[in-house]
């Protein structure tokens, strides 16, 4: 309880300090950690996110596109789109190069779609880690 009160009173880092690094961490998986000289973490994150994304592509997973309709459709498709986009340059390159796999019935394709989203979610965790390191909350 006392630790939460101390953490609440600590000033946060200026926005101009952490925003460029979080954007770098989004664009290049592991890039924020490399910039902060956390090479081991950067290599691990870059390998994990990139390999997960590539496995999703090789399993012919589909990329989500925002779609509205009923509440569940909106949550699944918009959330999946955000998860895909969180992969940064990997998502941008595959989109620009015209990767557009239609949704196909089958468990391998479905797992590939989940791998693509999981890669983005791992990159979100990397962005949070970069923010915590820059703001001094973590070493």
N, C-alpha and C positions, 0 to 999 in steps of 0.2 A: 504494500500500500504506500509506504514511504517512497519507494523507488518510482512509482507512478507520479507522485507529486513532484519529485525532483525532475523527472523527465518532462513533465508538463511545463515547468518553469524555465527550462533551458531554451534559449533563443534558437530559432531555426536558421540555417545558412541562407544567405541572400539568394534570391532566385537566379541572378546572373551567374552564380557560382555553379549550381547543379544542373540547370536546364541544358546547357550545351553538352554536358557529359551524358545526361540521360538520353538525349537525342542521338548522340554517337552510339550509345549502348543499344538503342533501338535499331539504328541503321545497320550497324556491323555487330553481329553477335560476338560478345567478348571484347568489343572495341573500347568500351568505357574502362574496363579493367586493365587492358593493355596501356591505356593513357595514364592510368593511376599507378602504373608500375606493379600491378598485381598479375604478373605474367602467368603464374600457375593457374589461378582462377580463370584468367582470360582464355587460356588454352583449353581448359576443361569445358568452359561454357561454349566456346566457339565450336568445339568438336561435338558436344552433345546436341546443341541446337541444329547445327548443319547436318549431322548424320541423321537425326530424327526427321528433319525436313526432307532429306534425300531419300530416306526409306519410304516416306509418305508418297513422294513422287514416283519412286520405282514400283510401288504397289498400286499405282494409277489412282491415287486418291483424288477426289474432287475438291476444288476450291469453293468455298462458300461465297455467295453473292448476296447482298442485303435484299431481303424480301419481306414484305409486310403482308398482313392478312389477319388471321386470328392471333391471339397473344402468344401461344406456343410457337407458331411458325415464326413470328417476329423475333422472339427470344433466341430460338435455335439458329436461324439464318443470320441475324445481325450479330449475335455473339460469336458464331463461327467465323464470320467475316472479320471481326475485330481480332479474334485469335489467329487467323491466317495472316492478317496485316502486321501483327506484332512480330513476325519473323524478320521484318525490316527488308534489307536488300535482297534476301532470298525470295521473298514474296514478290517484290517489285520486279526482279529479273524474270521470274517465271511468268508473271503477268505480261510484261512487255514482250517477251519472246513468244507469246501466244499459247501458253499452256492452258487449255480449256477442256479438261476431262469431263465428259457428262457423267451424271450420277448413274452408276451401273449397279444392278443388283448383284450381290455377292459379298461374302465376308472379307475377302482380301481387299477389295476396293474400299469397303467401309472402314477397315482398319487403317488403310492409307489416308483416308480423310481425317481420321482421328489423330494420326501421327502428325499431319500438317498443322492441326490446331495445337497439339501438344508442344510442338517446336516453338510456336509463338508464345504459349504460356510460360515455357521455360525462359524465353527471352524477357518476358515481363518480370520474372523473378530476378533475372540478371540486372534489369533496369532498377528495380527496387534496391538491390544490393549496392549498386553504384551510388544511388541517392543516399543510402545510409552511410556509406564510406565517406562521401564528400561532406555530408552534414556533421560528421564526427560522431555518429551514434554507433559506429562499428569500425573495427580495425581492418 
